[in-house]
C-alpha cells in the first residue's frame, strides 16, 4: 500500500517555459521548485549556448535574461536530448532571432515529426532546412524578419501553439492562432505575466509584437502528469491513502482527475489557491475497490494525453470495458505509446485490444509479473512500475534510468510511500 504526504516536484511544461521566457526577458529572474529532470536541463543547456547566464542552486534557478533580441548566435549545435517541448518551443524563438542555429536530439527526437512546427514558421517567412523537408532532425533555422500570421492549427498541440506564439512576439504585426481544441495554456498565462501583448478569445490566441519582456519571480507548481502515477498507484493498491501537495490544477491539464471521478475513484482536492496565475491545490487519494470503466475520447484527450499509459493500467482494475480513442498523437511521443502499452499489458495478462487511435481494455483482471520493454520512454516505465504494485510476481523494466527525464527521485518516493 501507499501511505503518506509529500510535495510534488515541479511541473515539466512550466519549468521549460520559465527558462525560455526568462532567457528572452530583460533583467534577473528567479525560478523556484524547478524540475531538475533531464529534459529541462536540456533547455538550460540550449540557452546557455546562446549566451544566457543561468545558475542552479538547489531547486532554484537564477536567469539573467538577455532581452527579447539579445540571444547570441550559438557556437555549437543545440542538442535538445529527449525533449520534444524544447525542440518545438525553441524553434519559435529561433525563428525570430537574426542568426542561424541547428537543432538535434537523441534517437527518439529524430523520429518525432517537426513539420507541424516548421511549416507554419515557414509561412511566417522563416527559412528552415532539415531532413525530409524539415520534418526530422537535424533542423537548421535561419531566423529573423518574420511576418504576422493568421493560422488554423492542424493538430491539437500545446507545443506547436507555443512555438507559433513565441515566433509571433517577433513578427511585423498582429498574429492570430486558432486551436482545433483547447490545449494546455501555460504559455499564454506565463507570457502575459512577462509583459507580452496576448489575449485569448475562445479558441483564438491574439499576439501583438512587443519590444521587451520583463523579468519575473516564478514558482513552478507540482506536475500533475507526474502526480498521475502516484494517484493511480493509490487507487489500485489496497489500504492506500496519500496526500500530494502543491499540484498544478490548470483546467487544461486536469483530465486525469475527471477520468478518476468518472471511474468512481476516491480523490479529493484540498486547499485550492492561485499561484502566479496558475491554480494549485493538494490531492487526497484513497484506495478505490469499486472502480468502473469509462470512455475517453477527443473531448478530453488534449487534457490528459501524457497520462494515458497509466490510465490504461488503472482501467485493468475497473469493472467493465474502458475505451480510449481519438489518441493518434500517442504514436508520435517518445515511443508509439499505443503499441507499447497494449503489448506490455498483454504480457501481464490484461484483456486489451489495440485500435488505430487508442485501445479497448476489459477489466477487472489480475495482472502478473513480466519483463517490460520501456522503449526508453519515461511514461511507459513509470506506468508499468505502478502496474507492479498489485500484480502477482515482479515487473522488470528494461530501462529505469529514462524516468529521470521527467521524475528524478521517483523510485525513492515510491519506496518512502510503500508500507
N, C-alpha and C positions, 0 to 999 in steps of 0.2 A: 504494500500500500504506500501511497504518497501522503506525507503529513508535514505541515509546516507553513511558514510565511517567508517570503523573500521579495527583494526588489529586483525588477527585471532589468536586464541590460538594455542599452539604448537602441532605439529604432534604426534599422539599417537604412531605410529610404531617407529618413530625415537626417541622419548622420552624413550621408553622401552630399545631400543638398546644402547642409550647413557649411561644409568645407568649400564647395564650389562657389556659393553665393558670397561667403566671407572673402574668398580669394579675389573676387572681382568687385568688392566693395572698397570704400575709402576709409581707412582707419583701423583700429585694433578691435578684434573680435574675440570673444571667449565662448567656447562651446563646452557645455557641461554634460556629463553622462554620455559621452561619445562612445559609439560601438567600436571597440578595438579589434574588429574582425578583419580577415584578410582582404575582403572586398573594399572596405572603407579605407584601409591602409593603402590600397592601390590608388584610390582617388587622391589621397595625400601625396603619394609619390609623384603622380602626374603633375600636380600643381606646383610642387617644389621644383620640378624640372622646368617650369615656366616662370621661375624667379620669385615665387611666393614664399615668404618666411613663415613656416609652420612649426610650432613647438608642441610637444606632447608632455604632459605632466599628470601621471595617473590616468584618471578618466576625463581629464580636462584637456582641451586643445586650444592653443592660442594662435590666431591667424592675423598677421599684419597684411591687410588687403592691399593689392596693387592698384585698385581702381578699375572701373569698367573697361578702360582702354589701356591698362598698364601691364598686362601679361607680356612676358618676354618670349621670343621665339625659342622653343626647346632645342637644346644642343644634342638631344638624344631622342630616339623613338619613345613615344608614350605607351607604356605597357600597362594595360588595364587588368591583367591577370585573369581572373574568372568573372569579373564584374560586368554584367550587362548594363546595369544602371550607369556605371562610369562611362562606358564607351558611347552610349546613346546620348546622355546628357552633355558630356563634354564636347560632342560633335557640334551641338548647337552653339556653344561658347566659341569653339574654334572657328566656326563659320563666320563669326562677327569680327574676328581679330585679323589684322593685316599681316599675317605671316603664314608659313607653311608648317604643317605638323603631320606626322604619320602615327597612326594608331594600330597597335597589335594587341593580342591577348593569348590566353592559353588555348589548348586544343578545343575545348568546349566553345569558347568565344568564336573560334574560327568557323564554327558551324551555325552560328546564330545569325538570322537574316538582318541586314542593315539597310536594305533599300527602302524600307518603311520610314527610315530617317533620312537617308541620303537623297532620295527622290524629291521630297518637299524642300529640302535645303537647296537642291539644285534649282528648283522653281523660284527660290529667293535670289538666285544669281550666284550661288556659291559653286566654285569649281571643285569637283571631288573625283578622285581616281581610286580604283580598287579592284580586287578580284571579282570576276563575274559582274562587271559594270557596277562596282562598289556595293555589292551585296554582302561580301565577306572580306575579312581582314586578310592582308594589311590594307588599310584605307588611308589615303593621303588627302588632306583638306587644305585648300588654298583659300584662306579667309579674307573677309573684308567686302565693303560696298554691297551690302545686302538690300534687296527690295522688300517692301512690305508684302504680306501675303494674306489672302482670304482663302482658307484651306479647310476642306472637309476631310476629316481623318478616315482612313480606310480600315484601320484596326482600332480596337479598344485598348489603348496602351498609354499608361501614365508616363512611361519613358519617352515615347515618341512625342506626346503632347508637351512634355517638359523641354525636350530638345528644341522644339519649334518656338516655345515661349522664350527660351533663352536667346535664340537667334533673333527673335523679334525685338529684343532690347536694343539691338544694333541696327535695325532696319531704318529705311528712309521715311517711314510714316506708320500709320496705324495698321496693325495686323489683327486678323480675326481667325481663331482656330475653332472649328466646330467638331465636338466629340460625337461619336456614334452613341455611346452610353457614358454615363459619368464614371470616371476613373479617379483613383486617389489624387487628392488635390493639395498635397504638401507644398508643391512648388508655388502654387498661387498664393497660399497663405503666407509662406515664408518670404517670398519675393516682395510682397506688399509691405511687410514689416521693414524690409531693407530700403523701401522708398520707390519701388517700381510702380509705374502707372498701369495698373492691371485691374480690370473689372470682369465679373462673371455674370452672365445673364442666361439662365437655364443651361444649355449645353454649349454656349458660345463664350469663348475667352477673348477679351479685347485687350490688346497690349499696345501702348504707345512707347516709342523710344524715350530714354532719359539720358542725361549727361553723366550721372553718377548714381551709384548705390552707396548706402551709408552703413557703417559698422553696427553690429548688434551683439548683445549677450544672448546666447541661445541655450535653453535647457532641452535636451533630447528626451522625450518620454520613452517609456519601455515599449519594446517592439511586440505588437500583438501577433505578428506572424511567428515569432519565437514562442510567445506565450501559448500558442495553439497546441504545441506538443505536450506541454505540461497540463493544459486543460484536458486534452483527450486522455492522457495518462491517468489523471484523477477520476475522470468519468467512468473509466472501464476497469479500474482496479479496486477491488473490494476494500471498504473501510477508509478510503482516501478522503482527505479534506485539506485543501491548500488555499492560501491567500496569496495572490500575485499582485504586488504593489506597483503603482505608478505606470499603468498600462495606457498607451495611447488609444483613445476611443474615437478617433476621427471616423465619421459615419461612412466614409468611402472605404474603410478598412475593416469594419466590424461584421462582415458577412458571416464569419465563423460563429459569432455569438447568436446571430439569428438562426443559423442552422442547428446549433446545440439546443436552443429553446424549442425549435420545431421538432427535434428528436426526443423531447422530454428530458433533456439533460438538466441537472441541478446546478445552475450557475446564477450568481447574483452580482450586480455592480454596486460598489460602495464608494462613498467619498468622491463623487464626481466634481471636477473643477476645471477651469480653463488655465492653461499654462502656455504663454507665448502664442495665443490664438488657437492652440490645439486642446481638445477635450481629453482629460486624463482622469483615470479612476483606478480603484482596486477591484480585483475579481475574486470572489469566493466560489470555489468549485468543490462539489462533493460527489462521491461515488453515486452512480445512477444505474441501478439494476434493471430499470424498465424502459430502456431506450427503444424508440420505434424508428422505422425507416422514413426517408424523406426523398424529395426530388429537388435537384439543384440544376438550374438552367441559366440561360443568358441574362435573366433579370438580376441575378446576384453574382454571377461568375467574376466580374471585374473586382468585386469587393472581397473575394477570398481565393483568388487564383493560386497564390502560393501555399495555401493551407489544404488544398485538395488531397495531396498524398496522405496526410494524417487524418483527414475526414474520411477517406476510404477505409483506413484502419478502424475508425470509430464505427463505420457502417457495418463492419463484420460482426459487431457486438450488439446490433439493433435488430429487433424483430421486424421481418418483412423485407421488401425489396427496395433498395436505395438506387436511384437513377441519377447519374451525373452526366450531363450533356452540354453541348454548346461550348466545349472547353478545348477546342483545337489548339489554342495558344499553348497548352501544356506540352505540345510536341516540339516546341522550339525554345524550351527553357534549357537549364544546364544539361538535361537529358530529355529524351522523349518520356515525359513523366507518366503518360497514359500507359505505355507499354511496360515501363519499369515497375509501376505499382501493380498492374494486373499480373505480370509474370511472377513477381515476388510473392504476392498474396496467394497465388495458386500453389506455389511451393510450400506455403504454410497451411494449406488445406482449405482455403477460402473458396466459396462458390461465387466466382466473379467472371464476367464476360467483358471483353474489350469491344468498345464501339469506335467508330471513326473519330468521334469528337468527345469521347468520355468512357464511361463504364457502367455496368449493372452489377450490383453486389447484393447477394441474398444472405440474410442473417436469420438467426443468430448461430454462429459456428464457434467451435473450439479450435483455436489455432495451435499449430505445432511448430517446434523449432525448425530452422532451416538455415542454409548458407545463402545470404542475401547479397546480390550484386547491386552495388550502390551507383555505379557509373560515375563515381566521384561527385555525386550530386548531394549537397548538404541536406536538402529537404527529404530526399529518399532515405538517406542514412538515419536521420532523426525519426522519421515516421516509423521505420521498422525497429528502431530501438524502443519505441513506445509499444509496438506490437509484441515485443519481447516480454513486457511486464506481466501479461496474464496468460502466456501461452505454455503449452506442455513441451518442455525441452528448451534448448537455447537457440537464440537468434545470433548468428555470427555474421558480422558485417565485413565485407572485403576491404572497406576503407572507412576508417573512423575520422581520420585527420581532416577530411573535407568539411566536417562540421564547423571547423574553426573559421570557415569563410563567413559565417553569419552568427555563430553562437559559441565563442570561446568559453571554456569552463562548463559546457553543457553536461558532460558526464559527471563532473564533480557535483553539480547541482542535483542531478538525478540521485546520486548516491546519498547526498545530505538529506534529501526528502524521503528516501526509502526507509521503511521500518520493517 
